[in-house]
Amino acid sequence: MAAGVKFIPSKLSSISIRKVVERIEIHADNLDKLPCEVKDKILYLMSKRGAFTDSNIKKILHPNVINLDLSESELSDEGLKEVCKCKALRKLDLNAGKGFRTNISSGAIKSVAVSCKYLEVVFLRRCELMDDLAVSYLAENCRNLLQLNLEGCPNITDKGVRCIAENSTKLESLNLSRTQVSDKGLEFLSNGICAKSLFELHVSSCNNITDDGIELLVNLCPNLKILIFHGCPLTTDRSRENIEFLRRNMKQLSWTVY
């Protein structure tokens, strides 16, 4: 080594991990031999690059994985079943980066919910095949759920929302935008065990929500500080007036007057 050049192991490690990820298919058969701390670094980089596939994810996951971002990766149920071995998982991000995710079924999410009971954050934005049954499995099995994103899941109805309302004691953030939820679903939330913990709710572009549902939320969810309901054609200026009348100190409020 030339004089004055300092060897930095951490830098060499970063370069090596980057090279492994760049040619992940070549190295896939050796990945399961790596220690968990090295696998975690590879997992992070693969998440950022959307490099997970059904074939390689089984080589790199391990039981102690806490956070898993698959939002940029193209996986099917075959790959997602490997997530079930991550018993300590706290966060799972399956948000569709572009368009809709059509290769992850409701059944696969049910299996994850049963296996990964410590999940706190689940993002399923624009996962087209999600339905009320998948939501019920998440609500009933993952009792530490804090954040749930179901935006753009067209098969989610008041039935699924009822399961959330009856089981999610710690839920702080819920996104139901562009679903079939109606005032009945908002009534379930307002009278459910999550009413006191709910801090943030998105129900934008929900065609079945009216001022009555918004009024219930504002009256019965005392800690609700972020309420997004723009693009709901059945709401009027009455909702805003109710919020102002109650002098609720909202941090973020978004609505559309038709």
NORQUIRA-V635956 format. One record per residue. RES is the residue in one small letter. PSI is psi in whole degrees, 0 to 359 (none if undefined). OMEGA is omega in whole degrees, -180 to 180 (none if undefined). Layout:
res: (RES RES)
psi: (PSI PSI)
omega: (OMEGA OMEGA)
//
This chain:
res: (m a a g v k f i p s k l s s i s i r k v v e r i e i h a d n l d k l p c e v k d k i l y l m s k r g a f t d s n i k k i l h p n v i n l d l s e s e l s d e g l k e v c k c k a l r k l d l n a g k g f r t n i s s g a i k s v a v s c k y l e v v f l r r c e l m d d l a v s y l a e n c r n l l q l n l e g c p n i t d k g v r c i a e n s t k l e s l n l s r t q v s d k g l e f l s n g i c a k s l f e l h v s s c n n i t d d g i e l l v n l c p n l k i l i f h g c p l t t d r s r e n i e f l r r n m k q l s w t v y)
psi: (136 148 140 354 122 130 125 100 320 323 318 320 317 318 317 317 319 319 323 315 323 331 52 325 328 323 359 321 345 354 325 351 350 151 157 323 329 320 322 322 321 319 315 312 322 324 313 328 358 42 359 140 170 330 325 341 328 340 339 338 151 161 341 9 132 313 136 114 109 17 330 359 148 104 157 186 328 317 323 334 337 336 335 339 355 75 337 6 132 327 131 118 108 20 138 121 317 140 216 148 116 4 10 118 165 322 324 321 324 317 319 317 321 324 326 73 349 10 134 331 125 121 120 31 129 33 97 332 0 143 182 328 319 318 320 322 319 313 321 332 329 81 354 13 124 322 135 123 115 21 134 19 99 346 4 126 187 333 316 321 325 320 321 313 328 347 337 87 339 2 127 325 129 129 113 18 143 37 185 11 144 188 328 319 320 328 318 314 317 331 1 178 351 357 323 332 340 121 327 130 129 123 33 150 36 111 349 9 136 181 330 317 319 321 320 313 312 325 326 356 88 336 11 117 342 117 114 111 32 157 17 104 344 0 155 187 347 323 314 320 322 318 317 322 321 353 40 130 76 142 329 131 129 127 166 132 125 none)
omega: (-178 -180 177 179 -177 179 -178 -177 -176 179 178 178 179 179 -179 179 179 180 178 -178 -180 180 -171 -177 179 -175 -171 -176 -179 -175 -176 179 -176 175 -174 -178 176 178 -179 178 177 178 -179 -178 178 178 -178 -176 -178 -171 -179 174 178 -175 -174 -175 -179 -178 -170 178 176 -173 -176 178 -179 -178 -179 180 180 -173 -178 -176 177 180 173 176 -178 179 -176 180 177 179 -177 179 179 -173 -178 -174 178 -177 176 -179 176 177 176 -180 179 178 180 174 -174 -177 175 -176 175 -179 179 178 176 180 178 -179 -180 -175 -174 -171 -178 179 178 -177 178 179 -177 -177 178 169 -165 -175 179 179 -177 -179 177 179 -180 178 178 -177 -175 -177 -177 -173 177 -175 180 -177 179 -180 179 -178 175 175 -167 -177 180 -178 179 180 178 179 179 178 177 -177 -175 -173 -171 -175 -174 -172 -179 -175 -179 178 180 -179 177 173 -180 -178 180 177 -180 178 178 175 177 -180 -176 -179 -177 -178 178 -174 -177 -178 -173 -178 -174 179 176 176 -179 178 173 -171 -175 -178 179 178 -179 179 179 180 178 -180 -176 -178 -168 177 -169 -177 179 -177 179 -179 -177 -180 176 179 177 -169 -179 177 -179 179 179 -180 179 -179 178 179 179 -179 -179 180 178 -179 -178 176 178 -178 -178 -179 175 177 -179 none)
//
